[in-house]
Amino acid sequence: MLWLGGDVADAAVIALFLYRRLWRYFPVFLLYVVWVLVGDAGGAIVFRSDHSGYATWYLTATVIDSILLFGVLVELAWSILRPVRASLSRRALIPVVGFVLAIGAAIWPFTALPGLAGASQERNLIAHLQQTVSIVQIIFFLALIACSQLLSIGWRDRELQIASGLGFFSFVGIATAILEMHGTSWVRYAHLFRIEIGANICTLAYLAVCFAQKEAKRREFTPEMQHILLAVAGAAHATRSALTDSRAGRPRKNDRR
């Protein structure tokens, strides 16, 4: 019943997302929510038809989840830059992608939890990947809160609404993972799994309430933040131009004699 409730909440979020035409600004997030709905249905079918293949399915689904969630974070970061995007080139998206991936790579070695009791190597890999993505989402959310004044965003902005929903679910996921570390029976694991599904329903309900309301008009960045972003963009452009000039002036291999 909880799983079905999550699917209903997921479908409601998709409907509101389409109604508000938010797919124009957050297509990756829409793809992620649709994937969660389709993935839940696929997982239920695999679980009922082939228990032995469910672990492989779950690992594949976790990898897809992780890729899409990293894409959502990049999309949110790029959307936050809307007030100054007219002053930035399309190539400015590359450092944003690199920054999010760098955070994930830096966190990866520190998120390996001790082996779960009786769990396979495949299950431990799933847990490692989930914890890495969860911590990156939490860091992203906390960074938005800390920089909300400079970025001129509030709780009525879609970026912070989506980030806070993902951050809350990540907090719950990490808490349940820590509890699983201490050796759990099947009954206790089932209770923890219900908590995760309940947290997912709460997150989707929160997003549904947010998307049911009109978005506040986006405010401009503070002058200090505009100066910082333009300075960073200018430095990146100068570095790229210098590298291009140096490569253009480099003699070809056939001409080196």
C-alpha positions in Angstrom: 0.0 0.0 0.0 2.9 2.4 0.8 4.5 1.6 -2.5 1.2 2.2 -4.4 0.8 5.5 -2.4 4.3 6.6 -3.6 3.3 5.9 -7.2 0.1 7.9 -6.9 2.1 10.8 -5.3 4.7 10.5 -8.1 2.0 10.7 -10.8 0.5 13.8 -9.1 3.9 15.5 -9.2 4.3 14.7 -12.9 0.8 16.1 -13.6 1.4 19.3 -11.7 4.8 19.6 -13.3 3.3 19.4 -16.8 0.4 21.7 -15.8 2.8 24.4 -14.7 5.0 23.8 -17.8 8.0 23.4 -15.6 9.5 20.9 -18.0 10.8 24.0 -19.9 13.1 24.8 -17.0 13.7 21.4 -15.4 13.4 18.6 -18.1 16.0 16.4 -16.3 14.0 16.5 -13.1 10.9 15.6 -15.0 12.7 12.7 -16.6 13.9 11.6 -13.1 10.4 11.6 -11.7 9.0 9.7 -14.7 11.9 7.2 -14.3 11.1 6.6 -10.6 7.5 5.8 -11.5 8.5 3.5 -14.4 11.3 2.0 -12.3 9.0 1.2 -9.4 6.6 -0.7 -11.8 9.5 -2.5 -13.4 11.0 -3.4 -10.0 7.7 -4.8 -8.8 7.4 -7.0 -12.0 11.0 -8.3 -11.7 10.5 -9.0 -7.9 7.4 -11.0 -8.5 8.6 -12.9 -11.6 12.3 -13.5 -10.8 13.7 -13.1 -7.3 17.2 -14.1 -8.3 17.4 -11.3 -10.9 16.0 -8.6 -8.6 19.5 -7.7 -7.2 20.8 -7.1 -10.7 17.8 -5.0 -11.6 18.2 -3.0 -8.4 21.8 -2.3 -9.1 21.0 -1.1 -12.6 18.1 1.1 -11.4 20.4 2.6 -8.7 23.0 3.5 -11.3 20.3 5.1 -13.5 19.0 7.0 -10.4 22.4 8.3 -9.6 23.1 9.5 -13.1 19.8 11.3 -13.3 20.1 12.8 -9.8 23.6 14.2 -10.7 21.9 15.6 -13.8 19.2 17.2 -11.7 21.8 18.9 -9.5 23.6 20.3 -12.5 20.2 21.5 -13.9 19.4 23.2 -10.6 22.8 24.9 -10.5 22.4 26.1 -14.1 18.8 27.3 -13.3 20.0 29.3 -10.3 22.3 31.2 -12.7 19.3 32.4 -14.7 19.6 36.1 -13.7 23.2 36.3 -15.2 23.0 33.6 -17.9 22.6 36.2 -20.6 26.2 37.3 -19.7 27.5 33.7 -19.8 28.3 31.5 -22.8 26.9 28.0 -23.2 30.3 26.6 -22.3 29.8 28.0 -18.8 27.7 24.8 -18.2 30.9 22.7 -18.5 32.4 24.0 -15.2 29.1 23.5 -13.5 29.0 19.8 -14.6 32.7 19.4 -13.6 32.1 21.0 -10.2 29.2 18.6 -9.3 31.2 15.6 -10.5 34.2 16.7 -8.5 32.2 16.9 -5.3 30.9 13.4 -6.0 34.4 12.1 -6.7 35.8 13.7 -3.5 33.1 12.2 -1.4 33.2 8.7 -2.9 36.2 7.4 -0.9 34.6 8.5 2.4 31.1 7.1 1.9 32.0 3.4 2.0 30.0 2.0 4.8 31.1 -1.1 6.7 29.8 -4.3 5.0 26.1 -4.8 5.8 25.4 -7.9 7.8 25.0 -10.8 5.4 24.9 -8.6 2.4 26.6 -9.4 -0.9 29.3 -7.3 -2.6 26.6 -6.1 -5.1 24.4 -4.9 -2.2 27.3 -3.0 -0.6 28.1 -1.3 -3.9 24.5 -0.2 -4.2 24.7 1.2 -0.6 28.0 3.0 -1.4 26.6 4.6 -4.5 23.4 5.6 -2.8 25.2 7.2 0.1 27.5 9.2 -2.2 24.6 10.6 -4.1 22.7 11.4 -0.9 25.5 13.3 0.6 26.1 15.3 -2.6 22.4 16.3 -2.5 22.6 17.3 1.2 25.7 19.4 0.5 24.0 21.0 -2.4 20.9 21.8 -0.3 22.9 23.2 2.6 25.0 25.3 0.2 21.8 26.8 -1.3 20.6 27.7 2.2 23.9 29.2 3.1 24.1 31.3 -0.1 20.4 32.1 -0.3 20.9 35.8 0.4 23.7 36.2 -2.2 21.7 34.1 -4.8 18.5 36.0 -4.0 16.4 32.8 -3.7 13.8 31.8 -1.2 11.4 28.9 -0.4 9.0 30.1 -3.2 11.7 29.5 -5.8 11.5 26.1 -7.6 15.2 25.5 -7.3 15.2 25.6 -3.5 11.9 23.7 -3.4 13.3 20.8 -5.4 16.6 20.9 -3.6 15.0 20.8 -0.1 12.8 17.9 -1.1 15.7 15.9 -2.4 17.8 16.9 0.7 15.1 15.7 3.1 14.8 12.3 1.4 18.6 12.0 1.4 18.7 12.7 5.2 16.3 9.9 5.8 18.1 7.5 3.4 21.4 8.0 5.2 19.8 7.6 8.7 18.2 4.2 7.6 21.5 3.1 6.1 23.3 3.8 9.4 20.8 1.7 11.2 21.2 -1.1 8.7 25.0 -1.2 9.5 24.4 -2.7 12.9 22.9 -6.0 11.7 19.2 -6.1 11.1 16.7 -8.9 10.9 14.4 -9.2 8.0 11.5 -7.7 10.1 13.6 -4.7 11.1 14.8 -4.2 7.5 11.2 -4.2 6.3 10.4 -1.5 8.9 13.3 0.6 7.7 12.2 0.1 4.1 8.7 1.3 5.0 10.3 4.4 6.6 12.1 5.2 3.3 8.9 4.8 1.3 7.1 7.0 3.8 9.8 9.7 3.4 9.5 9.4 -0.4 5.7 10.0 -0.1 6.3 13.0 2.2 8.8 14.4 -0.3 6.5 14.0 -3.2 3.5 15.5 -1.3 5.7 18.5 -0.4 6.7 19.0 -4.0 3.1 18.6 -5.1 2.0 21.3 -2.7 4.9 23.6 -3.9 4.1 23.0 -7.6 0.4 23.6 -7.0 1.3 27.2 -6.2 2.6 29.9 -8.6 6.3 30.5 -8.6 7.5 33.8 -7.2 9.1 36.1 -9.7 12.8 35.4 -9.8 14.9 38.2 -8.2 18.2 39.5 -9.5 21.4 38.5 -7.8 23.0 40.9 -5.3 25.6 43.2 -6.9 28.3 41.3 -4.9 27.2 38.0 -6.4 27.0 39.4 -9.9 30.5 40.7 -9.6 31.8 37.3 -8.4 30.1 35.3 -11.1 31.2 37.7 -13.9 34.7 37.7 -12.6 34.9 33.9 -12.5 33.4 33.7 -16.0 35.9 36.3 -17.3 38.8 34.4 -15.8 37.6 31.2 -17.3 37.2 32.8 -20.7 40.7 34.3 -20.5 42.2 31.0 -19.6 40.4 29.2 -22.5 41.5 32.0 -24.9 45.1 31.6 -23.8 45.0 27.9 -24.2 43.5 28.3 -27.7 46.1 30.8 -28.7 48.9 28.6 -27.5 47.6 25.6 -29.4 47.2 27.7 -32.5 50.8 28.8 -32.3 52.2 25.4 -31.7 53.9 23.9 -34.8 52.6 20.7 -36.3 54.5 17.5 -35.8 55.5 17.4 -39.5 56.9 20.9 -39.3 59.2 20.2 -36.3 62.6 19.8 -37.8 
